[in-house]
Amino acid sequence: MQYRRLGASGLQLSALSFGAWVTFGNQVGRGEARELLAAAWDHGINFFDNAETYANGEAERVMGDALADLRLPRDSWCVSSKVYFGAVDRPAPTQRGLSRKHVHDACHEALRRLRVDYLDLFFCHRPDPDTPIAETVWAMDTLVRQGKVLYWGTSEWPAQAIREAHKVARAHHLVAPTMEQPQYNLLHRERVELEYAPLYSELGLGTTIWSPLASGLLTGKYNKGVPVDSRLAQGSYAWLRDALLSDPEAKRVERAQRFTKVAEELGVAPAPLAIAWCLHNPHVSTVMLGATKVAQLLQNLEALDLAERFDDATWSRLEAATS
Ligand SMILES: NC(=O)c1ccc[n+]([C@@H]2O[C@H](COP(=O)([O-])OP(=O)(O)OC[C@H]3O[C@@H](n4cnc5c(N)ncnc54)[C@H](OP(=O)(O)O)[C@@H]3O)[C@@H](O)[C@H]2O)c1
């Protein structure tokens, strides 16, 4: 495993990390979740990602129980949560968003479900148009000063809102956001490569990037339809299937087909190749993986070697094939 600094901070996260979205508390049972976390840990992964909204808190419960059961030294791994969407199906106005109240409550609930005394990373899962940014910055600063959160950040915030949070933090000597959690893969590049480009040097922004396989599209598994046991066949994720497969403009399946053809020509599996391409970007602090099976996770870890093996001409070829 390689370890990378989380932006300008001193925190060293594994270049590949592991998250619980869709899988824990849904597709994957407790025993399998424990096996996945154990396999990740055995291969040097030290960061596990979660959120209040994943399976309405159940993903955090499953992860917390598995981590406690594995008895890994608490100072050797990092865990995150995210606040915004709430942890119930129809949240009351105070059960969602980025108000001081919900940021406070969500942090304490995540600590309880994950069975930890502090969150290493805590993200604002989306911008909240109904809460002043200053209120959220103050709320996060309080949690950091109380020792309940070590690093706080944002997820899918516009660059301008991240700048605004830093401005508030500077003006009041508060703790500023350290990292952003954006989607980044060969089919979705603009925010990380263009919108955030000035922020890496200006603010020392770190990134924990999500969906490196575009929910599995870049494995090639959707090239000829939707396999019955796959993510996009899950009834409750029909919205995701439609978003990824039914947008004629985006042509995602065709782009994934072209990508898998290049992978075949290179003689490598498409999944680790797509992840290796993400690792190749130096502004990516960690690539967050998802998996329903240990075999998938092990295959994806091959990305570390592929990132070293290929040169710029190969990365350009992949970009051309998927553009
Ligand atoms: N901040 C945010 O808004 C946000 C949003 C999304 C995700 N995230 C975080 O990022 C993490 C990773 O995102 P993601 O799960 O969408 O990542 P992803 O790598 O794009 O998709 C993972 C899914 O692809 C399939 N897969 C993975 N490896 C495979 C392989 N080698 N062969 C075949 N299929 C394979 C599996 O689904 P099936 O086996 O079911 O097909 C797996 O669950 C999440 O767990 C979460 O922690 C954050």
The ligand as a Gaussian input file, in Angstrom:
#p B3LYP/6-31G(d) Opt

LIG

0 1
 N      -19.799000      11.627000      -0.929000
 C      -20.672000      11.079000      -1.733000
 O      -21.651000      11.709000      -2.157000
 C      -20.473000       9.637000      -2.138000
 C      -21.269000       9.074000      -3.158000
 C      -21.035000       7.754000      -3.521000
 C      -20.058000       7.012000      -2.884000
 N      -19.318000       7.567000      -1.877000
 C      -18.285000       6.777000      -1.153000
 O      -17.359000       6.212000      -2.087000
 C      -17.302000       4.800000      -1.900000
 C      -16.994000       4.147000      -3.229000
 O      -18.014000       4.484000      -4.176000
 P      -18.706000       3.340000      -5.028000
 O      -19.109000       2.213000      -4.139000
 O      -19.735000       3.975000      -5.882000
 O      -17.431000       2.868000      -5.907000
 P      -17.341000       2.156000      -7.327000
 O      -15.996000       1.528000      -7.338000
 O      -17.655000       3.103000      -8.420000
 O      -18.475000       1.033000      -7.324000
 C      -18.381000      -0.072000      -6.443000
 C      -19.310000      -1.185000      -6.906000
 O      -18.898000      -1.676000      -8.192000
 C      -18.931000      -3.124000      -8.205000
 N      -17.543000      -3.591000      -8.301000
 C      -16.455000      -3.117000      -7.599000
 N      -15.331000      -3.762000      -7.978000
 C      -15.689000      -4.654000      -8.929000
 C      -14.956000      -5.589000      -9.687000
 N      -13.641000      -5.727000      -9.559000
 N      -15.652000      -6.352000     -10.580000
 C      -16.988000      -6.219000     -10.738000
 N      -17.740000      -5.342000     -10.039000
 C      -17.092000      -4.563000      -9.135000
 C      -19.599000      -3.520000      -6.885000
 O      -21.026000      -3.527000      -7.033000
 P      -21.900000      -4.806000      -7.430000
 O      -21.119000      -6.055000      -7.086000
 O      -23.144000      -4.671000      -6.653000
 O      -22.163000      -4.670000      -8.894000
 C      -19.219000      -2.388000      -5.974000
 O      -20.042000      -2.251000      -4.840000
 C      -18.684000       4.461000      -1.300000
 O      -18.692000       3.233000      -0.616000
 C      -18.884000       5.630000      -0.361000
 O      -18.161000       5.425000       0.829000
 C      -19.502000       8.864000      -1.515000

